[in-house]
């Protein structure tokens, strides 16, 4: 238990994080890229066309992972916000600062790919149902995390305010998740659940899983790299950063 507590405290150190994360970033980039290449080629080239949607269903391989990952990034921001509010851990705020722009890009990608998929499938690119509206709210929440930090000049107060916003906004995640069950919507229910057999053909499911795993790993690398940049920005005046840069 003491060893776990020691690791927890060390991970809260910007210096320890920066010095120990370089190889992780490279490994995540390589692993994520391989997953995306395999999953994308499998899904876009080798998977058969859908019986009803034809080839337009292939947008799924971009839309589903980006949408799901955007929700997970915000949830992780909320967890980091809780850690910051309770323990004032610097790296929790660093994570939110690094992850919020990435989450915003993923949400925009999910919305854009959903519009492209909806045009041939629904006959319209946008409907104001609960699923699309709640995902749009998610985008605004990410923008809010970014803007609120820039609007408050005092770093400590800005970090606390952003953490509170992340915690309050997390209520939107279950709304996105269960909107297709709670409200009337054009979106179909989830095709993959933990309790039922997947409602998707295996030849289409496997490339989706490869792509999703690749997305997760690659985005983890992106966020880690952004955190390293954020650490250097915040710790630039410290002796360990100066020593590190001189060593370079």
C-alpha positions in Angstrom: 0.0 0.0 0.0 2.9 2.3 0.8 4.5 1.6 -2.6 1.2 2.5 -4.4 0.9 5.7 -2.4 4.5 6.6 -3.2 3.9 6.0 -7.0 0.8 8.2 -6.7 2.7 11.0 -5.2 5.5 10.7 -7.7 3.1 10.8 -10.6 1.9 14.1 -9.2 5.4 15.5 -9.7 5.8 17.4 -13.0 9.5 16.5 -13.1 8.9 12.8 -12.6 6.1 12.8 -15.1 8.1 14.6 -17.8 11.2 12.4 -17.4 9.3 9.2 -17.4 6.8 9.8 -20.2 9.0 10.2 -23.3 9.1 6.5 -24.2 5.4 6.1 -23.4 4.6 8.7 -26.0 6.6 7.0 -28.7 5.2 3.6 -27.9 1.6 4.9 -27.9 2.1 6.7 -31.2 3.5 3.5 -32.8 0.9 1.2 -31.3 -2.0 3.5 -32.1 -0.8 4.1 -35.7 -0.6 0.3 -36.3 -4.1 -0.2 -34.9 -5.5 2.6 -37.1 -3.7 1.4 -40.2 -4.9 -2.2 -39.8 -8.4 -1.3 -38.7 -8.9 1.4 -41.4 -7.7 -0.9 -44.2 -9.7 -3.8 -43.0 -12.9 -1.7 -42.6 -12.6 0.5 -45.7 -11.2 -2.1 -48.1 -11.8 -5.6 -46.9 -15.2 -5.4 -45.1 -18.2 -6.1 -47.2 -20.7 -3.3 -47.9 -23.8 -3.1 -45.7 -27.0 -4.7 -46.9 -29.0 -1.5 -46.5 -26.5 1.4 -46.4 -24.0 0.1 -48.9 -20.5 1.7 -48.6 -21.7 4.7 -46.7 -21.6 2.6 -43.5 -17.8 2.8 -43.6 -18.0 6.3 -42.1 -18.7 4.2 -38.9 -15.0 3.4 -38.6 -14.3 7.1 -38.0 -17.5 8.2 -36.4 -18.0 5.6 -33.7 -14.4 5.7 -32.2 -14.2 9.5 -32.3 -17.6 9.9 -30.6 -17.0 7.3 -27.9 -13.5 8.6 -27.3 -14.7 12.2 -27.0 -17.0 11.1 -24.2 -14.2 9.2 -22.4 -11.8 12.2 -22.7 -14.4 14.4 -21.0 -15.1 11.8 -18.3 -11.3 11.7 -17.7 -11.3 15.5 -17.4 -14.0 15.2 -14.8 -12.0 12.6 -12.8 -8.9 14.9 -13.0 -11.1 17.8 -11.9 -12.1 15.8 -8.8 -8.5 14.9 -8.1 -7.5 18.6 -8.3 -10.4 19.8 -6.1 -9.6 17.3 -3.4 -5.8 17.0 -3.5 -4.8 20.1 -5.6 -2.5 17.9 -7.6 -0.8 19.9 -10.3 -0.7 17.1 -12.9 -4.5 16.7 -12.7 -4.9 20.3 -13.9 -2.1 19.7 -16.5 -4.2 16.8 -17.8 -7.3 18.9 -18.2 -5.4 21.7 -20.0 -3.9 19.1 -22.4 -6.9 17.0 -22.9 -9.6 19.6 -23.5 -8.4 20.7 -26.9 -8.0 17.1 -28.0 -11.5 16.3 -26.8 -12.9 19.3 -28.7 -11.3 18.0 -31.9 -12.7 14.5 -31.4 -16.1 15.9 -30.8 -16.0 18.0 -33.9 -14.8 14.9 -35.8 -17.7 12.9 -34.4 -20.2 15.6 -35.4 -18.8 16.1 -38.9 -18.7 12.4 -39.6 -22.2 12.0 -38.2 -23.5 14.7 -40.6 -21.8 12.9 -43.5 -23.3 9.6 -42.4 -26.7 11.0 -41.8 -27.1 12.5 -45.3 -27.4 9.2 -47.2 -28.9 7.3 -44.2 -31.5 9.7 -42.9 -31.8 12.0 -45.8 -30.6 14.9 -43.6 -27.3 15.8 -42.0 -28.7 17.2 -38.8 -31.7 16.8 -36.5 -32.2 18.4 -33.2 -32.8 15.1 -31.3 -31.3 14.4 -27.9 -28.2 12.5 -29.2 -27.0 15.1 -31.6 -27.9 18.0 -29.3 -26.1 16.5 -26.3 -23.0 15.8 -28.3 -23.1 19.5 -29.4 -23.4 20.4 -25.7 -20.2 18.3 -25.2 -18.4 20.4 -27.7 -19.5 23.6 -25.9 -18.3 22.1 -22.6 -14.8 21.4 -24.1 -14.8 25.0 -25.4 -15.9 26.1 -22.0 -12.9 24.4 -20.3 -10.5 26.1 -22.7 -12.1 29.5 -22.6 -12.6 29.6 -18.8 -8.9 28.9 -18.2 -8.0 31.8 -20.5 -10.5 34.2 -19.0 -9.2 33.9 -15.4 -5.7 35.5 -14.9 -4.8 33.8 -11.7 -3.6 30.2 -12.5 -4.8 28.7 -9.2 -8.2 30.1 -9.4 -8.5 29.2 -13.1 -7.5 25.6 -12.4 -10.1 25.3 -9.6 -12.9 26.9 -11.8 -12.1 24.6 -14.7 -12.1 21.6 -12.4 -15.6 22.5 -11.1 -16.9 23.0 -14.7 -15.5 19.6 -15.7 -17.3 18.0 -12.7 -20.6 19.7 -13.3 -20.5 19.0 -17.1 -20.0 15.3 -16.6 -23.8 14.9 -16.2 -24.0 15.3 -19.9 -22.1 12.0 -20.5 -24.9 9.6 -19.4 -27.3 11.8 -21.3 -25.3 11.1 -24.5 -25.0 7.5 -23.7 -28.6 6.7 -22.9 -30.3 9.3 -25.1 -31.3 6.7 -27.7 -33.1 4.7 -24.9 -34.6 7.6 -23.0 -35.8 9.8 -25.9 -37.2 9.5 -29.4 -34.3 9.7 -31.8 -33.2 8.7 -35.3 -30.1 7.1 -33.9 -30.2 3.3 -33.5 -29.6 1.8 -30.1 -26.1 0.7 -29.2 -24.9 -2.2 -31.5 -22.3 -3.4 -28.9 -23.2 -3.9 -25.3 -21.8 -6.0 -22.4 -25.0 -7.9 -21.8 -26.1 -8.9 -25.4 -24.6 -10.3 -28.5 -23.2 -7.6 -30.8 -25.9 -6.5 -33.3 -23.2 -6.1 -36.0 -21.7 -8.6 -38.5 -18.4 -10.0 -37.3 -16.7 -9.0 -40.6 -17.6 -5.4 -39.7 -17.1 -5.7 -36.0 -13.4 -6.7 -35.9 -12.1 -3.8 -38.0 -14.2 -1.4 -35.8 -12.6 -2.8 -32.7 -9.1 -2.5 -34.2 -9.8 1.1 -35.2 -11.3 1.9 -31.8 -8.3 0.5 -30.0 -5.9 2.3 -32.3 -7.8 5.6 -31.7 -7.6 5.1 -28.0 -3.9 4.4 -28.0 -3.0 7.1 -30.4 -5.0 9.8 -28.6 -3.5 8.7 -25.3 -0.1 9.5 -26.9 -1.3 12.8 -28.2 -2.6 13.8 -24.7 0.7 12.7 -23.1 2.7 14.7 -25.6 0.5 17.7 -24.9 0.9 17.2 -21.2 4.7 17.3 -21.6 4.5 20.6 -23.5 2.2 22.0 -20.8 4.6 20.9 -18.0 7.5 22.7 -19.8 5.4 25.8 -20.1 4.5 25.8 -16.4 7.9 24.7 -15.0 10.1 26.7 -17.4 11.7 28.7 -14.6 12.6 25.8 -12.4 16.1 24.4 -12.1 15.3 20.9 -13.3 13.9 22.2 -16.6 16.9 24.4 -17.1 19.2 21.5 -16.4 17.2 19.3 -18.7 17.4 21.7 -21.6 21.1 22.3 -21.0 21.6 18.6 -21.2 19.9 18.5 -24.5 
